[in-house]
Amino acid sequence: MSDKKQQGHKRFEGKTAIITGAAGDLGSTTARLISEEGARLVLCDLPNTEPKLKQLVTELGGQGVIYICGDVSSVEDVKKSVQRGVDEFGGIDILLHCAAAITKGRLQETDDELFKKTQDVNIYGTFLMMKYVSNKMIEAGKGGVIVNVSSDAGLVGIDAIFAYCASKFAVCGMTRAAAKSLAKHNIRVCAVAPSILEGHTLENNLDVIVKMSGIQGKEQARAAMIQANPMGRFGEMREVANAMLFLSSKEASYITGVVLPVDGGKLA
């Protein structure tokens, strides 16, 4: 173990991270882990999640942690959230973009408005967050890191979640394109691509699997998916969050434009 680690070195001491989807399973797990490593936090999520955001701020000790309610698909809300972080902490060093709309249905089953809403949150929201956070990073001149959350459905076609699949492919493309344009500003842009995870969204995912495969019942679907994974289990939120923290850290200083599968070898 290094001397720094023995002395309790924290990888994100003095850094400010803005986390979208912070009231959700992945966002809140990521907030807890990066807070433990010294980061100041700007927690963002929809207005109906405010009680959860308040509770998370309290849990994290209150100091160096703020929250703001808004919609990532609203230009004004995004500008307000980013500016709040700058005003409160002097700048934004890291964006951990966890916000997403998870929808299901094959092409012919996908309602026009549902498709548009999914793209508004998952594509337009990702664009807005990357654009306005990176603007502040460029102004500050200190570089920074952006980590988006895509999905295994952004790397292979999954017909039962057509709109979501389309949006997550776009997240991968935007991540790679932004990595090239922002590298000259010392801003790294990466993404993680999780497979199915334990947590509140698992039930929804099992519904999709039942629909897609014709398997009778969620328990059978769960068993089939576990059996199909090389590691024989679903992933945990902390495993994805830890991957995001690695990509955000100095240890990943020469990594940009990568979409990292966190899937137990599912796509290997």
Backbone as a ProteinNet text record, in pm:
[ID]
protein_1_A
[PRIMARY]
MSDKKQQGHKRFEGKTAIITGAAGDLGSTTARLISEEGARLVLCDLPNTEPKLKQLVTELGGQGVIYICGDVSSVEDVKKSVQRGVDEFGGIDILLHCAAAITKGRLQETDDELFKKTQDVNIYGTFLMMKYVSNKMIEAGKGGVIVNVSSDAGLVGIDAIFAYCASKFAVCGMTRAAAKSLAKHNIRVCAVAPSILEGHTLENNLDVIVKMSGIQGKEQARAAMIQANPMGRFGEMREVANAMLFLSSKEASYITGVVLPVDGGKLA
[TERTIARY]
84.8	0	88.1	51.6	131.1	120.8	222	221	96.5	55.1	-62	-186.4	-202.5	-320.6	-317.1	-194.9	-182.9	-221.7	-196.7	-228.3	-372.4	-450.7	-590.4	-608.5	-521.4	-533.8	-668.6	-732.7	-862.1	-844.6	-887.4	-861.7	-926.6	-1039	-1114.8	-1118.5	-1022.9	-1011.4	-996.8	-1081.6	-1073.9	-1145	-1204.4	-1275.8	-1426.7	-1493.3	-1638.9	-1699.2	-1793.9	-1861.7	-2009.9	-2064.5	-2208	-2262.7	-2365.8	-2421.7	-2568	-2603.2	-2743.7	-2806.5	-2938.8	-3005.3	-2963.5	-2932.3	-2870.2	-2962.4	-3092.6	-3185.9	-3205.3	-3159.4	-3174.8	-3071.4	-3086	-2994.6	-2848.9	-2821.1	-2682.5	-2630.3	-2710.5	-2665.8	-2634.2	-2720.8	-2698.8	-2580.7	-2564.4	-2449.1	-2319.6	-2319	-2201.4	-2171.7	-2276.3	-2258.8	-2194.1	-2240.5	-2184.9	-2036.4	-2001.9	-1864.1	-1768.8	-1808	-1716.4	-1709.1	-1817	-1814.1	-1713.7	-1711.1	-1614.9	-1471.4	-1451.6	-1316.5	-1289.2	-1371.6	-1338.2	-1403.2	-1486	-1544	-1654.9	-1665.1	-1783.5	-1886	-2012.8	-2115.3	-2227.4	-2270.3	-2393.3	-2484.9	-2590.5	-2680.5	-2801.3	-2829.9	-2938.7	-3035.6	-3164.5	-3266.4	-3398.2	-3502.8	-3632.5	-3697.1	-3787.1	-3852	-3922.5	-3979.6	-4051.3	-3958.8	-3828.5	-3731.8	-3672.9	-3722.8	-3661.9	-3648.1	-3749.6	-3730.8	-3609.7	-3587.8	-3472.7	-3342.1	-3342.2	-3221.9	-3187.3	-3289.1	-3266.8	-3210.1	-3267.1	-3221.9	-3076.5	-3041.3	-2904.2	-2805.7	-2844.1	-2758.5	-2732.9	-2838.8	-2825	-2734.8	-2755.3	-2674.9	-2526.6	-2497.9	-2358.8	-2296.9	-2371.2	-2315.3	-2345.6	-2406.6	-2449.2	-2340.9	-2222.4	-2113.3	-2054.2	-2041.6	-1983.6	-2076.1	-2204.2	-2302.7	-2426.9	-2467.5	-2591.1	-2675.7	-2802.9	-2887.2	-2965.3	-3006.1	-3091.7	-3183.6	-3309.8	-3408	-3420.1	-3430	-3445.6	-3450.8	-3471.7	-3486.8	-3369.1	-3295.6	-3177.9	-3214.6	-3341.7	-3382.6	-3430.4	-3415.4	-3450.1	-3322	-3304.9	-3185.5	-3172.4	-3281.6	-3276.3	-3240.2	-3297.4	-3266.2	-3119.6	-3068	-2927.6	-2835.5	-2861	-2778.8	-2780.5	-2899.1	-2915.5	-2837.1	-2845	-2775.8	-2624.7	-2574.2	-2430	-2381.4	-2454.5	-2415	-2418.4	-2514.8	-2522.5	-2395.5	-2346.1	-2221.8	-2103.7	-2098.1	-1989.8	-1998.4	-2118.2	-2136.1	-2102.1	-2141.2	-2123.8	-1980.6	-1918	-1788.5	-1675.1	-1705.3	-1599.8	-1575.3	-1642.4	-1624	-1673.6	-1670.2	-1708	-1588.4	-1545.5	-1432.2	-1476.2	-1591	-1634.3	-1784.9	-1827.8	-1969.8	-1991.1	-2079.2	-2119.7	-2266.9	-2291.8	-2425.2	-2502.4	-2582.3	-2656.9	-2803.4	-2854.6	-2997.5	-3035.4	-3150.6	-3195.6	-3343.8	-3405.6	-3542.7	-3535.8	-3590.2	-3586.2	-3724.3	-3730.8	-3859.5	-3848.7	-3963.9	-3962.5	-4062.6	-4045.2	-4132.3	-4050.6	-4094	-4030.5	-4070.2	-4010	-4032.1	-4180.6	-4258.3	-4398.6	-4484.1	-4431.9	-4506.6	-4473.2	-4374.1	-4326	-4410	-4474.4	-4555.8	-4466.5	-4516.4	-4437.1	-4389.3	-4479.1	-4443.5	-4346.1	-4363	-4271	-4130.3	-4122	-3991.3	-3925.9	-4003	-3949.1	-3904.3	-3985.7	-3949.4	-3820.8	-3807.7	-3686.5	-3563.5	-3573.6	-3459.6	-3433.4	-3539.5	-3522.9	-3436.4	-3466.2	-3390.3	-3252.2	-3248.8	-3125.1	-3025.5	-3075.3	-2984.5	-2968.9	-3079.8	-3073.2	-3021	-3064.1	-3016.1	-2866.7	-2815.7	-2671.3	-2596.2	-2648.1	-2589.1	-2582.4	-2694.8	-2698.8	-2600.9	-2598.8	-2509.7	-2363.8	-2328.7	-2189.4	-2152.8	-2243	-2213.5	-2191.7	-2285.8	-2277.7	-2177.6	-2155.7	-2048.8	-1913.1	-1893.9	-1763.6	-1735	-1839	-1818.2	-1752.1	-1802.4	-1746.1	-1605.8	-1582.4	-1448	-1348.5	-1390.2	-1301.7	-1272.2	-1375.7	-1356.7	-1257.4	-1265.8	-1177.9	-1035.1	-1020.1	-887.3	-812.1	-882.9	-816.4	-843.8	-912	-946.7	-1065.9	-1089.8	-1201.8	-1232.2	-1335.8	-1375.1	-1527.2	-1574.1	-1716.1	-1731.2	-1817.4	-1847.3	-1997.7	-2036.9	-2176.9	-2211.4	-2340.2	-2386.2	-2462.1	-2403.5	-2472.8	-2531.1	-2516	-2577.2	-2523.4	-2537	-2505.7	-2599.4	-2716.5	-2810.3	-2763.5	-2652.3	-2590.2	-2476.8	-2453.2	-2345.1	-2395.1	-2512.1	-2574.9	-2724.1	-2785.9	-2927.9	-3013.5	-3105.7	-3201.2	-3340.1	-3410.2	-3531.8	-3646.2	-3651.2	-3763.8	-3757.4	-3645.4	-3631.9	-3582	-3656.6	-3614.4	-3571.6	-3657	-3627.3	-3507.1	-3502.9	-3391.8	-3261.9	-3267.5	-3152.1	-3097	-3185.3	-3144	-3074.4	-3130.5	-3075	-2938.1	-2918.1	-2790.6	-2680.4	-2717.3	-2619.4	-2573	-2666.8	-2633.1	-2539.2	-2561.7	-2473.4	-2329.8	-2314.2	-2180.2	-2116.7	-2193.5	-2140.9	-2104.1	-2190.8	-2162.9	-2040.7	-2025.6	-1909.4	-1780.6	-1776.3	-1654.6	-1625.4	-1730.4	-1711.1	-1664.9	-1727.7	-1690.2	-1547.8	-1507.5	-1371.4	-1267.7	-1294.9	-1200.4	-1195.5	-1310.8	-1312.7	-1266	-1282.2	-1247.3	-1108	-1042.2	-909.7	-810.2	-818.9	-725.8	-743.1	-857.3	-881.8	-851.2	-789	-758.9	-886	-991.4	-1117.7	-1135.7	-1141.7	-1161.9	-1311.4	-1355.8	-1496.4	-1502.9	-1567.8	-1581.1	-1724.8	-1754.1	-1885.9	-1870.6	-1965.7	-1977	-2100.5	-2097	-2208.6	-2247.8	-2331.6	-2370.4	-2470	-2468.7	-2574.7	-2679	-2760.4	-2866.3	-2804	-2856.6	-2803.8	-2910.6	-2865.1	-2955.5	-3002.2	-3126.4	-3178.1	-3321.7	-3372.7	-3513.8	-3554	-3457.8	-3491.6	-3491.3	-3448.8	-3440.3	-3575.4	-3681	-3814.5	-3856.5	-3830.3	-3862.7	-3783.2	-3656.3	-3572.9	-3622.4	-3668.3	-3720.7	-3847.7	-3929.4	-4048.9	-4008.6	-3903.5	-3855	-3805.9	-3734.1	-3679.6	-3791.6	-3894	-4009	-4072.6	-4089.4	-4152.4	-4066.7	-3939.4	-3847.4	-3826.4	-3824	-3784.7	-3900.4	-4015.3	-4126.8	-4118.5	-4019.7	-4007.4	-4128.1	-4178.9	-4296.6	-4256.1	-4275.8	-4254.5	-4118	-4116.5	-3994.1	-3886.2	-3925.9	-3824.8	-3749.8	-3825.1	-3761	-3669.8	-3716.6	-3635	-3506.6	-3520	-3403.3	-3300.9	-3350.5	-3261	-3193.1	-3267.2	-3211.3	-3103.1	-3126.6	-3028.6	-2902	-2918	-2801.5	-2719.4	-2788	-2719.9	-2645.1	-2701.2	-2640.5	-2518.9	-2504	-2391.7	-2268.4	-2152.4	-2031.8	-1995.6	-2029.4	-1997.6	-2109.8	-2221.6	-2328.9	-2405.8	-2415.1	-2491.1	-2518.1	-2607.5	-2626.6	-2520.2	-2496.5	-2403.2	-2465.3	-2380.4	-2424.7	-2396.6	-2479.1	-2464.3	-2323.6	-2269.3	-2137	-2028.5	-2049.6	-1948.9	-1946.2	-2061.8	-2068	-2014.7	-2054.8	-2008.5	-1855.9	-1799	-1653.3	-1584.3	-1644.4	-1588.5	-1592.6	-1702.6	-1713.9	-1609.2	-1586.8	-1486.7	-1346.4	-1317.7	-1186.9	-1166.5	-1267.1	-1254.5	-1241.5	-1293.8	-1287.9	-1156.1	-1078.2	-960.4	-832.4	-726.3	-595.9	-539.7	-584.4	-537.3	-575.8	-680.2	-727.6	-690.1	-581.5	-548.1	-519.3	-489	-463	-575.7	-691.4	-807.3	-915.7	-952.7	-1065.4	-1129.9	-1258.4	-1330.7	-1367.8	-1346.9	-1375.6	-1517.1	-1582.3	-1709.6	-1681.6	-1683.5	-1638.6	-1757.9	-1767.6	-1873.5	-1850.9	-1957.4	-1953.7	-2065.6	-2033.4	-2140.9	-2112.6	-2007.1	-1974.9	-1931.9	-1886.5	-1841.7	-1951.8	-2068.6	-2182.3	-2152.1	-2079.1	-2051.1	-1914.7	-1848.1	-1713.3	-1719
-120.2	0	124.9	224.7	346.8	426.6	517.6	603	689.2	740.3	827.6	753.8	629.2	553.7	521.3	492.3	464.7	586.2	704.5	827.7	874.8	792	827.5	923.8	915.3	1002.7	983.1	1093.6	1089.1	1137.9	1054.8	1083.6	1211.7	1252.2	1365.7	1484.4	1489	1603	1731.1	1831.9	1960	1964.7	1854.2	1849.1	1865.7	1922.1	1935.7	1851.3	1766.4	1679.7	1713.5	1722	1737.2	1600.7	1553.8	1421.2	1436	1392.1	1392.3	1257	1256.7	1133.4	1092.9	1192.5	1166.2	1097.9	1103.3	1038.3	890.4	847.7	709.1	618.1	489.6	391	417.9	433.1	452.2	589.1	693.4	827.8	843.5	790.6	804.7	720	601.4	517.9	586.5	644.3	717.4	836.7	907.8	1022.8	980.5	871.2	823.8	789.5	719.4	674.1	789.6	883.6	993.1	1093.8	1103.2	1188.3	1134.8	1003.5	941	971.2	998.7	1026.3	1175.4	1257.2	1397.5	1497.2	1452.6	1546.9	1631.4	1755.7	1837.9	1800.9	1807.5	1754	1852.2	1850.6	1915.9	1803.1	1775.7	1664.9	1717	1656.6	1704	1590.9	1622.3	1527.3	1602.9	1531.8	1593.4	1647.4	1745.1	1802.8	1701.4	1596.1	1498.1	1410.2	1425.6	1348.9	1431	1553.2	1642.5	1580.6	1508.1	1445.9	1351.8	1275.4	1184.9	1262.2	1372.1	1454.4	1516.5	1566.6	1623.8	1519.1	1400.2	1291.3	1254.3	1253.4	1219.7	1326.5	1452.4	1561.8	1545.7	1515.8	1494.7	1376.8	1267.9	1146.3	1173.4	1259.6	1287.8	1397.6	1444.7	1536.8	1683.4	1714.6	1852.8	1944.9	1937.2	2028	1987.2	2082.1	2051.5	1973.3	1970.2	1898.4	1985.9	2010.7	2084.5	2006.2	2040	1978	2086.2	2052.6	2141.1	2054.8	2089.7	2013.7	2069.9	1982.2	2025.3	1907.1	1938.2	1837.8	1851.9	1743.4	1751.4	1782.3	1766.1	1798.7	1943.3	2022.7	2165.3	2248.6	2329.8	2414.9	2503.1	2566.6	2657.6	2583.9	2465	2387.5	2345.5	2305.5	2263.1	2381	2494.3	2613.4	2652.5	2645.4	2683.2	2589.2	2459.7	2360.7	2377.8	2395.7	2411	2539.8	2649.3	2777.6	2772.1	2698.2	2684.2	2620	2519.1	2455.8	2549.9	2629	2727.3	2832.4	2883.4	2987.5	2935.3	2812.5	2756.3	2710.9	2647.5	2582.4	2635.7	2731.5	2792.3	2726.5	2617.9	2551.4	2408	2342.1	2201.3	2126	2023.2	1942.2	1812.5	1760	1627.4	1629.3	1572.9	1546.3	1395.3	1347.7	1207.9	1205.3	1171.7	1188	1056.3	1040.3	916.1	924.4	1043.9	1060.2	986.9	919.8	846.5	816.2	802.5	753	610.6	516.9	375.9	336.6	300.6	267.2	132.5	70.7	-60.8	-64.8	-163.2	-179.5	-194.1	-284.7	-300.8	-185.3	-180.4	-70.8	-42.1	-142.5	-122	-93.4	-124.2	-102.8	31.1	100.1	223.3	342.9	404.3	523.3	640.1	721	832.7	926.2	962.2	1055.3	992.8	863.8	794.2	792.3	766.6	768.2	905.4	1010.2	1146	1180.1	1142.2	1170.4	1099	974.3	897.4	966	1011.9	1079	1216.7	1285.1	1415.8	1403.9	1302.4	1284.8	1225.9	1116.4	1039.8	1096	1159.2	1217.1	1367.4	1439.9	1585.3	1623.2	1550.9	1577.8	1555.5	1450.9	1424.9	1535.5	1575.8	1686.9	1813.9	1849.9	1972.9	1969	1857.2	1848.7	1856.8	1783.5	1788.5	1928.4	1991.2	2122.6	2228	2239	2349.2	2324.2	2198.1	2169.3	2193.3	2143.3	2161.3	2309	2388.4	2533	2593.2	2555.8	2608	2554.1	2428.6	2372.1	2444.4	2474.6	2546	2686.5	2754.6	2889.7	2888.2	2785.5	2776.3	2740.4	2668.5	2635.8	2530.7	2451	2349.9	2206.6	2191.9	2058.2	2003.4	1873.8	1811.8	1675.6	1613.8	1479.8	1472.4	1409.4	1380.3	1229.5	1170.5	1027.5	1011.3	962.7	936	791.4	766.7	629.1	586.2	491.6	429.5	297.1	190.5	62.1	-44.3	-171.8	-276.1	-263.6	-202.5	-176.8	-63.9	0	98.8	39.2	-89.8	-158.7	-272.5	-328.5	-432.2	-402	-438.3	-412	-502	-441.4	-517.5	-471.4	-556.9	-512.1	-477.5	-536.3	-514.1	-378.9	-307.3	-173.4	-78.1	-70.7	-2.2	142.9	222.9	365	384.2	307	314.9	274.3	166	115.8	223.4	285.9	392.1	505.5	543.5	656	624	500.5	465.1	445.6	404.1	405.5	549.5	643.8	784.4	834.7	791.7	833.2	787.9	665.3	616.4	703.5	735.8	818.9	958.3	1018.8	1153.6	1154.2	1049.1	1038.2	1036.8	955.6	944	1072.7	1133.6	1257.7	1371	1382.4	1488.7	1468.6	1343.3	1315.3	1373.7	1363.9	1416.7	1568.8	1632.8	1779.5	1845.5	1775.9	1837.7	1801	1707.2	1663.8	1780.2	1873.4	1987.1	2078.8	2067.5	2146.1	2065.3	1949.6	1860.3	1814.4	1796.5	1742.5	1603.1	1504.9	1367	1333.4	1254	1214.6	1063.2	994.8	849.6	810.8	684.4	633.7	492.9	454.2	315.3	255.7	124.9	55.4	-64.8	-41.2	-151.1	-245.8	-367.9	-462.5	-453.6	-555.3	-552.5	-553.1	-464.5	-447.3	-476.9	-520.9	-533	-392.8	-382.5	-251.8	-234.6	-112.7	-86.6	-105	-89.2	-102.1	-248.1	-338.6	-479	-535.9	-499.7	-552	-512.6	-388.3	-341	-417.9	-442.9	-518.4	-661.5	-720.8	-857.4	-862.1	-757.6	-748.8	-752.3	-679	-673.9	-810.9	-877.9	-1010.3	-1110.3	-1105.4	-1194.2	-1168.4	-1039.9	-1001.3	-1043.1	-1026.2	-1049.5	-1198.2	-1278	-1418	-1516.2	-1470.9	-1563.6	-1651.6	-1625.7	-1700.7	-1670.4	-1769.5	-1752.5	-1711.1	-1585.1	-1540.3	-1479.6	-1385.1	-1310.7	-1396.7	-1490.4	-1572.7	-1658.3	-1711.8	-1789.8	-1701.4	-1578.6	-1485.1	-1450.4	-1426.8	-1395	-1508.3	-1631.2	-1746.8	-1763.2	-1741.8	-1756	-1652.4	-1528.1	-1422.7	-1445	-1491.1	-1519.8	-1632.6	-1733.7	-1847.4	-1805.8	-1709.6	-1666.4	-1575.8	-1518.4	-1428.8	-1510.5	-1484.5	-1560.5	-1559.1	-1449.8	-1442	-1495.8	-1533.7	-1601.1	-1515.3	-1385.7	-1295.9	-1165.4	-1084.1	-947.3	-859	-745.2	-650.4	-573.3	-504	-419.1	-273.2	-185.7	-42.7	6.6	-39.6	9.4	-30	-141.4	-183.9	-88.9	-41.3	58.1	192.2	229.5	355.5	356.1	245	236.7	251.4	196.8	214	361.2	429.2	571.6	652.6	617.6	688.6	665.8	543.3	516.5	605	609.8	690.5	839	880.8	1022.1	1057.5	957.7	979.7	999.6	1039.9	1059.2	928.3	816.5	686	661.6	731.6	715	834.7	902.2	1030.3	1021.3	902.8	887.6	809.4	806	734.9	835.9	839.7	922.5	859.6	885.1	830.5	684.3	627.3	484.9	466.1	359.4	316	182.1	182.2	67	-21	-142.6	-233.1	-275.4	-272.2	-323.2	-426.3	-546.6	-641.3	-786.9	-810.2	-946.9	-1034.4	-973.2	-1049.8	-1083.4	-1022.6	-1053.8	-1030.8	-924.8	-892.5	-942.6	-1020	-1068.7	-1165.5
0	0	0	-81.7	-90.3	38.3	59.3	177.9	181.4	62.5	56.1	103	57	95.6	243.8	294.7	437	519.6	465.3	537.6	510.8	445.2	421	306.3	204.8	87.5	19.7	-13.4	-81.9	-224.5	-321.8	-463	-512.5	-449.5	-502.5	-406.8	-317.9	-225.6	-306.6	-276.1	-344.8	-478.6	-520.5	-647.6	-625.7	-724.9	-721	-832.5	-794.7	-891.3	-895.2	-1015.3	-1031.5	-1075.3	-1005.6	-1030.9	-1069	-1188.1	-1228.9	-1194.6	-1184.5	-1142.2	-1002.9	-919.6	-789.6	-689.4	-711.9	-619.7	-652.4	-769.3	-810.8	-747.6	-774.1	-715.2	-752.1	-881.5	-924	-884.4	-904.1	-869.3	-722	-636.5	-491.9	-446	-504	-469.4	-509.3	-627.9	-675.8	-585.8	-544.1	-454.9	-323.1	-267.2	-139.1	-152.6	-260.4	-276.2	-303.7	-390.3	-422.8	-307.4	-229.1	-110	-7.5	7.6	99.9	59.6	-70.7	-120.4	-134.4	-66.5	-49.4	-142	-235.7	-332.7	-272.6	-320.1	-296.4	-402.3	-367	-455.6	-486	-612.7	-655.8	-703.5	-628.3	-657.1	-734.4	-849	-934.8	-966.2	-959.3	-1002.3	-1017.3	-1056.7	-1082.7	-955	-967.4	-849.2	-759.9	-818.4	-735.2	-652.5	-672	-591.4	-477.6	-457.2	-358	-218.7	-167.5	-35.5	-31.6	-137.4	-142.7	-149.3	-223.4	-232.2	-96.6	-28.4	105.3	200.4	195.2	281.7	251.5	123	84.6	130.6	118.3	167.1	316.9	391.1	536.6	566.3	493.4	513.2	488.2	390.8	355.3	441.3	538.1	635.8	611.4	497.1	472.8	423.4	482.1	443.8	309.6	218.6	88.1	-2.2	31	-51.2	-65.8	-188.8	-214.6	-315.3	-322.4	-424.5	-496.7	-619.3	-696.3	-781.5	-785.2	-862.6	-1003.4	-1099.5	-1237.5	-1331.7	-1457.1	-1562.6	-1658.9	-1683.3	-1770.2	-1915.3	-1952	-2089.2	-2103	-1995.3	-1997.3	-1998.3	-2100.4	-2109.4	-1985.8	-1945.4	-1831.3	-1702.9	-1682	-1561.1	-1558.4	-1673.3	-1680	-1651.7	-1716	-1691.9	-1544.7	-1485.1	-1344.5	-1252.6	-1280.7	-1198.3	-1205.3	-1326.5	-1344.7	-1279.2	-1298.9	-1240.1	-1088.7	-1034.2	-887.9	-833.5	-902.9	-860	-866.1	-972.9	-987.6	-878.4	-853	-751	-611.2	-583.3	-448.4	-422.9	-524	-501	-588.9	-675.6	-756.4	-890.5	-918.3	-1047.4	-1041.7	-1158.7	-1169.1	-1226.4	-1158.7	-1205	-1271.1	-1227.4	-1272.2	-1295.3	-1407	-1431	-1431.8	-1345.8	-1342.9	-1382.7	-1508.8	-1566.8	-1562.3	-1456.7	-1433.2	-1473.9	-1499.1	-1529	-1656.8	-1655	-1773.4	-1763.6	-1880.6	-1889.9	-1943.1	-1866.8	-1906.1	-1957.7	-2085	-2147.4	-2217.1	-2240.7	-2304.8	-2418.8	-2507.8	-2623.6	-2750.7	-2838	-2968.6	-3060.5	-3177.4	-3271.7	-3293.1	-3330.8	-3362.9	-3239	-3122.2	-2997.7	-2932	-2986.6	-2923.7	-2966.8	-2870.9	-2895.3	-2938.1	-3031.1	-3083.4	-2972.5	-2883.5	-2775.1	-2677	-2649.6	-2559	-2618.3	-2748.3	-2814.8	-2800.9	-2827.4	-2819.1	-2678	-2578.4	-2439.8	-2400.2	-2443.7	-2412.7	-2470.4	-2595.4	-2658.3	-2595	-2554.7	-2489.3	-2364.1	-2282.9	-2158.2	-2186.6	-2260.3	-2271.9	-2373.1	-2478.8	-2579.2	-2558	-2564.5	-2549.1	-2410.4	-2308.9	-2173.1	-2160	-2223.6	-2221.3	-2294.3	-2408.3	-2483.8	-2399.4	-2337.1	-2258.2	-2141.2	-2068.2	-1952.7	-1996.7	-2100.8	-2148	-2196.8	-2271.7	-2328.5	-2220.9	-2126.6	-2031.2	-1918.7	-1884.2	-1787.7	-1853.2	-1974.8	-2040.4	-2068.2	-2096	-2112.7	-1989.3	-1871.6	-1746	-1722.1	-1758.9	-1744.5	-1834	-1957.8	-2050.6	-1999.3	-1948.5	-1892.8	-1777.3	-1692.3	-1575.8	-1615.5	-1726.8	-1777.5	-1698.4	-1619.3	-1535.3	-1579.9	-1694.8	-1739.8	-1662.8	-1676.5	-1606.7	-1664	-1609.8	-1652.4	-1662.4	-1768.6	-1786.3	-1799.4	-1718.5	-1730.4	-1748.1	-1864.6	-1894.4	-1860.2	-1847	-1826.9	-1952	-2024.3	-2136.1	-2084.5	-2160.1	-2123.9	-2218.5	-2179.6	-2277.5	-2397.5	-2375.1	-2485	-2575.7	-2540.5	-2628.1	-2708.8	-2688.5	-2759.1	-2847	-2812.3	-2894.7	-2903.9	-3014.3	-3030	-2942.9	-2868.2	-2786.9	-2829	-2900.8	-2968.7	-2874.9	-2756.9	-2666	-2595.2	-2609.8	-2550.7	-2659.5	-2767	-2888.8	-2862.7	-2800.2	-2780	-2688	-2580.9	-2485.9	-2554.2	-2631	-2703.9	-2797.8	-2874.3	-2966.5	-2891.6	-2778.2	-2702.2	-2644.5	-2601.7	-2540	-2643.2	-2766.3	-2875.7	-2898.8	-2892.8	-2912.1	-2803.3	-2680.2	-2570	-2597.4	-2647.5	-2681.2	-2789.6	-2892.8	-3001	-2954.8	-2873.7	-2823	-2732.2	-2652.8	-2563.5	-2643.2	-2747.8	-2827.9	-2905.4	-2961.9	-3037.2	-2946.2	-2829	-2734.8	-2683.2	-2664.9	-2616.9	-2712.8	-2842	-2940.8	-2938	-2930	-2937.1	-2807.6	-2693.7	-2564.9	-2514.6	-2581.1	-2535.1	-2529.8	-2625.8	-2629	-2508.7	-2441.2	-2319.8	-2193.1	-2210.8	-2098	-2026.5	-2104.2	-2051.9	-2109.5	-2021.7	-2064.7	-2061.9	-2158.7	-2166.9	-2187.2	-2094.4	-2100	-2066.4	-2077.2	-2037.4	-1982.2	-1900.8	-1857.5	-1923.9	-1945.8	-2010	-1924.3	-1823.5	-1734.9	-1801.1	-1753.8	-1786.6	-1674.8	-1658.3	-1556.9	-1417.2	-1332	-1197	-1093.3	-977.3	-863.8	-825	-779.4	-738.7	-780.9	-765.8	-791.2	-936.9	-1030.8	-1172.5	-1218.5	-1132.9	-1173.3	-1214.3	-1140.1	-1171.9	-1313.3	-1349.3	-1483.9	-1589	-1558.7	-1651.1	-1666.9	-1558.7	-1566.2	-1650.9	-1641	-1727.4	-1875.1	-1907.4	-2045.5	-2089.7	-2000.7	-2034.2	-2058.7	-1973.9	-1992.7	-2129.2	-2161.8	-2288.3	-2407.8	-2394	-2504	-2531.2	-2425.3	-2437.5	-2438	-2387.2	-2375.3	-2252.1	-2165.6	-2039.7	-1952.6	-1886.3	-1800.7	-1659.8	-1625.8	-1488.6	-1463	-1366.6	-1335.7	-1271.6	-1186.2	-1119.6	-1221.1	-1318	-1423.2	-1508.7	-1534.4	-1611.4	-1536.5	-1407.4	-1324.6	-1329.3	-1311.8	-1312.4	-1447.7	-1556.2	-1690.6	-1717.3	-1673.1	-1695.7	-1614.2	-1493.1	-1409.4	-1470.8	-1519	-1580.4	-1706.9	-1780.9	-1906.3	-1885.5	-1766.5	-1740.5	-1701.4	-1762.2	-1729.6	-1581	-1510.7	-1368	-1280.6	-1342.7	-1270.4	-1172.4	-1200.3	-1111.8	-1182.5	-1124.1	-1170.2	-1106	-1167.5	-1109.3	-995	-919.2	-809	-843	-789.8	-817.8	-784.5	-674.8	-631.5	-732.3	-803.4	-901.6	-1020.8	-1061.8	-1169.5	-1117.8	-997.5	-939.1	-924.6	-883.4	-869.9	-1005	-1109.9	-1244.6	-1285.4	-1250.3	-1281.2	-1205	-1080.9	-1001.3	-1055.9	-1098.3	-1159.3	-1282	-1370.7	-1491.7	-1460.7	-1346.1	-1304.4	-1237.4	-1202.3	-1118	-1199	-1129.3	-1192.9	-1246.3	-1187.2	-1234.9	-1380.7	-1428	-1565.9	-1652.9	-1619.3	-1681.9	-1831.8	-1883.3	-2026.8	-2095.4	-2030.5	-2085.7	-2120.9	-2246.7	-2288.5	-2411.5	-2430.6	-2544.4	-2531	-2413.7	-2393	-2340.1	-2384.5	-2327.3	-2259.2	-2128.2	-2049.6	-2010.6	-2064.8	-2021.8	-1876.1	-1798.2	-1660.1	-1654.3	-1699.8	-1732.6	-1696.9	-1618.4	-1579.4	-1695.7	-1804.7	-1920.4	-2020	-2003	-2090.5	-2238.2	-2269	-2408.1	-2455.1	-2371.4	-2406.7	-2525.1
[MASK]
++++++++++++++++++++++++++++++++++++++++++++++++++++++++++++++++++++++++++++++++++++++++++++++++++++++++++++++++++++++++++++++++++++++++++++++++++++++++++++++++++++++++++++++++++++++++++++++++++++++++++++++++++++++++++++++++++++++++++++++++++++++++++++++++++++++++++++

